[in-house]
Each structure stands twice: as structure tokens, then as C-alpha cells.
Amino acid sequence: MSVAIQIKDVPEEVRDAIARRAASRGQSTQAYLRALLEREFRAERNRHLIESLVGRRTLAMDADEVVAEIRAGREADE
């Protein structure tokens, strides 16, 4: 379900710049800002995922270790 977000006290020059960027992409200001927020969300989610993997895997794994890691990941998802 979608929710509405309202941002107050945005300087006119910022609003105008956002409107220009949206128009240059053929988007409405709403669509442009929604995509911007979604990209920010994905970037943060990806950052957390990468941080959670630090120290768990190395580039010096042999084939058996890779298979074991994949199986462990699949079992955790179930």
C-alpha cells in the first residue's frame, strides 16, 4: 500500500531544479521524486546486505566451501 509524503519549506530554487530534472527525463515531479526515494531505499538496503557479509566470505574459498556456503544460504532462506 502506498502512502503520501509531504515535504514543507522546500526552497523555490530546489523545487525548480527538481522540476527541471523531472521534465528532462520526461517524468512528472512526483514520479521523479518517487524514483529518487526508491533508489535511496535500495542503496541503503544493499549497503546493509554488504555489511552483513563482511567477514563471512573470502576470495580464497575452494569449490567445496563455495558449495557449502550456497547450501547454507539456501537452507537459511527456507
Secondary structure, 3 states (H helix, E strand, C coil): CCCCCCCCCCCHHHHHHHHHHHHHCCCCHHHHHHHHHHHHHHHHHHHHHHHHHCCCCCCCCCHHHHHHHHHHHHHHHC
